Amino acid sequence: MRWLVNAYERLAGHPLRHFREDFCGTAALSCAFVKRHPDNHAIGVDLDGPTLSWGMTHNVAALTEEARERVALVQADVRDVTRPKVELLAAANFSWFVFHERPALKLYFENAKRSIKSGGWLFLDLWGGSESHACHTETRRLKGFTYTWDQVDFDPINARTVAHIHFGFRDGSKLKNAFTYDWRMWSIPEATDLLREVGFEDVHVYWESAEPETGKGTGIFRRREIGTPDLSYVAYVMGRCP
Ligand SMILES: C[S@@+](CC[C@H](N)C(=O)[O-])C[C@H]1O[C@@H](n2cnc3c(N)ncnc32)[C@H](O)[C@@H]1O
């Protein structure tokens, strides 16, 4: 959240007070945002009722009563909500990859533009690289459990990928297919061209720098015109609403 707020405030030249989180799931970003300042307001939009309910019970309920008043969760398709207009609209966790066809993504970008105040910004994150166009499995050990990313299909003709997340626990139990994603692997120029086509201005990309010795990402994203041919990367895209 801190990166997003700083990026917005650097670009817009004033504090961010009205934020929308599309595909909000459990509304973690919206809750983090309203906690930051008593004038911050957030709206989270997601299709899935049970996920929103979990977010209400665990994330929104954990806020102070006053902060809770400044978060609104809406159960709807992100393409059907345009009000209240916000200063920053974010679609994070690559969730907009759910739109497989260009006309569907175009509708989403057009609706996002209608939902943002003049001079406000859209933020998208994006995952790519040659490894993302192949089937592979990667397991990470985290505190008390393992997390496995299991990319089981990639079709080069339509750039469709299917991936699962599995969890493993210390007692040997497993949660297979805890999450499944059926995504279109949109490239950066496909997304930036379409954003410009629907009228976003100053569309630009933030690229993550890499440790010189290991090549691993540093977590530092800077505005760049030229990237590097990484096996796997996450990039950020921002565009301004006219
Ligand atoms: C990858 S999850 C991201 C959740 C959230 N960003 C998080 O980190 O908890 C994708 C979310 O998008 C929602 N979703 C998918 N298509 C949608 C649509 N057209 N409109 C609104 N929400 C949608 C799903 O219900 C799901 O909660």
The ligand as a Gaussian input file, in Angstrom:
#p B3LYP/6-31G(d) Opt

LIG

0 1
 C       -6.648000     -13.297000      -7.417000
 S       -8.053000     -12.876000      -6.431000
 C       -7.425000     -11.393000      -5.744000
 C       -7.997000     -11.048000      -4.441000
 C       -7.374000      -9.866000      -3.705000
 N       -6.679000      -8.926000      -4.561000
 C       -6.504000     -10.392000      -2.604000
 O       -5.291000     -10.309000      -2.681000
 O       -7.061000     -10.921000      -1.631000
 C       -9.180000     -12.409000      -7.689000
 C      -10.516000     -11.852000      -7.197000
 O      -11.191000     -11.293000      -8.308000
 C      -12.588000     -11.521000      -8.182000
 N      -13.181000     -11.350000      -9.521000
 C      -12.983000     -12.086000     -10.633000
 N      -13.632000     -11.559000     -11.685000
 C      -14.247000     -10.428000     -11.232000
 C      -15.054000      -9.423000     -11.838000
 N      -15.363000      -9.455000     -13.149000
 N      -15.510000      -8.409000     -11.067000
 C      -15.224000      -8.365000      -9.757000
 N      -14.449000      -9.279000      -9.126000
 C      -13.966000     -10.295000      -9.852000
 C      -12.684000     -12.899000      -7.568000
 O      -13.907000     -13.071000      -6.892000
 C      -11.462000     -12.896000      -6.622000
 O      -11.824000     -12.503000      -5.311000

